[in-house]
Amino acid sequence: MLRASPTALSSLRQSLLPTLSLSSSSSFLHTFSTFPSFCSFRSKSLQRNSVRLSSLCFGRLPSLMDPSCPRRITRASFSAAESSSKGEIELLLQHLLVKEDDLNLLLDIHHRVVRGEDLGDLAVEYSICPSKEEGGMLGWVRKGQMVPEFEDAAFGAPLNKVVRCKTKFGWHLLQVLSEREESTLQDIPPSELHVKMQDPQFVEEAQLIDVREPEEVAQASLPSFQVLPLRQFGSWGPEIMNKFDPLKDTYVMCHHGMRSLQVAKWLQTQGFRKVFNVAGGIHAYATNVDQSIPTY
């Protein structure tokens, strides 16, 4: 069976997941669902979609990416403020791709879906896109991440209805499984966080996460922050939806603001609606706000 070429692989849409460089050992290697329990969908193929952490980084979902699109989420030099949401809509997409001269095959597959067969199962069998391994799942996408023909079809499609479109890669069947408002990720200065933490209601309602290692926390810490060491991501990552509410404001802190930014970007991919990265980390907090906190 034919597969999409490397050129095609880099041309339909941009990966939703950040490239998350981790600084520790291969203990980070783990497989977990990108669509946790708080999202309920009927599609069986949704259960197949998982992200594998390998080579000490978050990899990309198997998908077709567009190099002409500037990456919205990049490596650790990324500024969280750049990803602040404009309230746009994101779509959860599933698709199947066949060659341009296989229109009859696509029409037959479309009829089978209409008669009740699962698009994900058919994608595994017939799609030439690498996403076939994930039942055709492309994950959450927003405008500007896909080639125009595919984007127009996706954002014009009714929820759950399978529609077809043609791009330079061939013929597609696509289905919008769900939609949501685009999430927000931004930096918060330590001085602003300090003001907020004087309000008991904020401390009670906000979700405060410290991703430093225990030995670092022993040297300097802020009250009410729950410690989730990045080196132990393999143990707490798959349980994140059981530990925190994705609809609540979530604040992430580390030593200098880099590890926390990595985790904040990952939380976005898990459906957290408002995520704040403490700019400069606890070092900036100790230096600029509360000098009683030790620096290290």
Residue pairs with C-beta under 8 A, 6 or more apart in sequence:
1 126
1 128
2 99
2 128
3 128
3 129
3 130
4 64
4 97
4 128
4 129
4 130
4 169
8 64
8 129
8 169
9 63
9 64
9 65
9 130
10 64
10 65
10 66
10 67
11 64
11 65
11 66
11 67
11 147
11 168
11 169
12 63
12 64
12 65
12 66
12 129
12 146
12 147
12 150
12 167
12 169
13 63
13 64
13 65
13 66
13 69
13 138
13 141
13 145
13 146
13 147
13 150
14 65
14 66
14 69
14 71
14 72
14 145
15 60
15 61
15 63
15 65
16 61
16 73
16 139
16 140
16 141
16 145
16 269
17 34
17 51
17 58
17 59
17 60
17 61
17 73
17 139
17 266
17 269
18 58
18 73
18 74
18 75
18 78
18 262
18 265
18 266
18 269
19 57
19 58
19 60
19 74
19 75
20 57
20 58
20 262
20 265
20 266
21 56
21 57
21 75
21 76
21 262
22 28
22 53
22 56
22 57
22 230
22 233
22 262
23 56
23 230
23 259
24 56
24 230
24 231
25 56
25 231
26 56
27 231
27 234
28 53
28 56
28 231
28 233
28 234
29 52
29 53
29 54
29 234
30 52
30 53
30 233
30 234
30 237
30 238
31 50
31 51
31 52
31 53
32 50
32 51
32 237
32 238
33 47
33 49
33 50
33 238
34 49
34 50
34 51
34 61
34 139
34 269
34 270
35 41
35 46
35 49
35 92
36 240
36 241
36 270
36 271
37 241
37 242
38 241
38 246
38 271
39 92
39 178
39 271
41 92
41 177
41 178
43 94
43 118
43 119
43 120
43 135
43 175
43 177
44 118
44 120
44 121
44 135
45 94
45 118
45 119
45 120
45 121
45 123
45 124
45 134
45 135
45 136
45 137
46 94
46 120
46 135
46 137
46 177
48 120
48 134
48 135
48 137
49 61
49 134
49 135
49 137
49 139
50 134
51 58
51 59
51 61
52 59
53 59
53 233
53 234
58 266
61 131
61 134
61 137
61 138
61 139
62 129
62 130
62 131
62 132
62 133
62 134
63 129
63 130
63 131
63 138
63 139
64 97
64 129
64 130
64 131
64 169
66 145
66 146
66 147
69 144
69 145
72 83
72 144
72 145
73 83
73 265
73 268
76 258
76 261
76 262
78 261
78 265
79 187
80 185
80 186
80 187
80 261
80 264
80 265
80 275
80 276
80 277
80 279
81 186
81 187
83 184
83 185
83 186
83 265
83 268
84 184
84 185
84 186
85 181
85 182
85 183
85 184
85 185
86 182
87 181
87 182
88 142
88 143
88 181
88 182
89 142
89 155
89 179
89 180
89 181
89 182
90 140
90 141
90 142
90 179
90 180
90 181
90 182
90 183
91 140
91 141
91 142
91 154
91 155
91 176
91 178
91 179
92 139
92 140
92 176
92 177
92 178
92 179
92 180
93 137
93 138
93 139
93 140
93 141
93 154
93 174
93 175
93 176
93 177
94 119
94 120
94 123
94 135
94 136
94 137
94 138
94 174
94 175
94 177
95 123
95 127
95 129
95 131
95 136
95 138
95 172
95 173
95 174
95 175
96 106
96 109
96 119
96 122
96 123
96 126
96 127
96 129
96 132
96 136
96 172
96 173
96 174
97 127
97 128
97 129
97 169
97 170
97 171
97 172
98 105
98 106
98 109
98 126
98 127
98 128
98 170
98 171
99 128
99 170
99 171
100 166
100 170
100 171
102 170
102 171
103 171
105 126
106 164
106 171
106 173
109 122
109 126
109 173
110 162
110 164
110 173
112 122
113 119
113 122
113 162
113 173
114 162
119 135
119 136
119 162
119 173
119 175
120 135
120 136
120 137
121 135
123 129
123 131
123 132
123 135
123 136
124 132
124 133
124 135
124 136
126 132
127 136
128 170
129 136
129 169
131 137
131 138
140 180
140 269
141 154
142 182
143 151
143 155
144 151
145 151
146 154
147 167
147 168
147 169
149 165
149 166
149 167
150 165
150 167
150 172
150 174
152 165
153 163
153 164
153 165
153 172
153 174
154 174
154 176
157 163
157 174
157 175
157 176
158 176
159 176
159 177
159 178
159 179
160 175
160 176
160 177
161 175
161 176
162 173
162 174
162 175
163 173
163 174
163 175
164 171
164 172
164 173
164 174
165 171
165 172
165 174
166 172
180 271
181 273
183 268
183 271
183 272
183 273
183 274
183 275
184 273
184 274
184 275
185 264
185 265
185 268
185 275
185 276
185 277
186 275
186 276
186 277
187 257
187 276
187 277
187 278
187 279
188 251
188 276
188 277
188 278
188 279
189 279
189 280
190 278
190 279
190 280
190 284
190 285
190 288
190 289
191 288
191 289
193 251
193 276
193 278
193 285
194 285
194 289
194 290
196 202
196 206
197 203
197 222
197 223
197 224
203 223
203 224
205 248
205 249
206 248
206 249
206 250
206 251
207 226
207 244
207 245
207 248
207 249
207 250
207 251
208 222
208 224
208 225
208 226
208 251
208 253
209 225
209 226
209 228
209 244
209 250
209 251
209 252
209 253
209 260
209 263
210 217
210 221
210 222
210 225
210 226
210 227
210 228
210 252
210 253
210 254
210 282
211 227
211 228
211 229
211 230
211 252
211 253
211 254
211 259
211 260
211 263
212 227
212 229
212 230
212 253
212 254
212 255
212 259
212 282
213 229
213 230
213 231
214 227
214 229
216 255
216 296
217 227
219 294
219 296
220 282
220 286
220 293
220 294
220 295
220 296
221 282
221 293
222 253
222 282
222 285
222 293
225 253
226 243
228 236
228 263
230 254
230 259
230 262
230 263
236 243
237 266
240 267
240 270
241 270
244 250
244 272
246 267
246 270
246 271
246 272
246 273
247 273
248 274
249 274
249 276
250 264
250 267
250 272
250 274
250 275
250 276
251 275
251 276
251 278
252 260
252 261
252 263
252 264
252 267
252 275
252 276
252 277
252 278
253 260
253 278
253 281
253 282
253 285
254 260
254 263
254 278
254 281
254 282
255 281
255 282
255 283
255 296
256 280
256 281
256 283
256 284
257 277
257 278
257 279
257 280
257 281
257 284
258 281
260 277
260 278
260 281
261 277
264 275
264 276
264 277
267 275
268 275
278 284
278 285
280 287
280 288
282 293
283 295
285 293
286 293
286 294
286 295
287 295
